[in-house]
């Protein structure tokens, strides 16, 4: 966004700025990597811990 606002001396109207950001995100979306483990997202949000890609049921207490 910075490269475009420097040339135009600002984003213009708020609507034009929003449209520019939308088009930038839309073009970047084609290069984003898909989430492979979408079924694990609720576990991560709930606070589950993973180690080396595997779910850790309970952490061992250090002696």
N, C-alpha and C positions, 0 to 999 in steps of 0.2 A: 504494500500500500504506500509505503514511504516514497518509492521511486515515482509513482504516479502523482502524488500530491506535490512533490517538489517541482515538477514541470508545470503543473497547472496552477501553482500557487495556492493550494488548498483543495479540499474535497468538493468545493462547490456547495450545493444545498445538502441538507441531511439525507434527502432521498437519493441523490446522486452518489453520496458516500456509501450508503447502504447497498446500493445496486453494484457499486464497484467491488465492495467486499464480498458480496454474494457471488459475483462472477469469478473472483479469485479463488474462493473456497470451492466453487463448482469445478474449476479446472484442476485444482489440487486433488480433488476427490478421486480422480482417475488414477492417481499414482499412490493412493493410500493402500496399505496392506489390510486385507480382510482379517477379522478376528476368527481364528481357527477354533477356539474353544468357547464359543458363545454360551454353551450350557454351563460353563464355570463362572461366568460373570456374576450371577447372584451369590455364589459362594464367596467370591472375593469381596463383594460389597458387604457381606455379612461378617467379614473379618477372618475368614479361613486363611490358614497359612500353607504355603506350598514350598517344597524344597526339591530342587532339581526337576521341576515339572510334576511332582507327585504331591497329593494332598497329605498333609501331616495331621493325623488324628489328634495327637496330643504331644506336646513337647516333653522330652525327657529332662528331668531336673538334673542339673550338674551337681555332682557330689562334692 
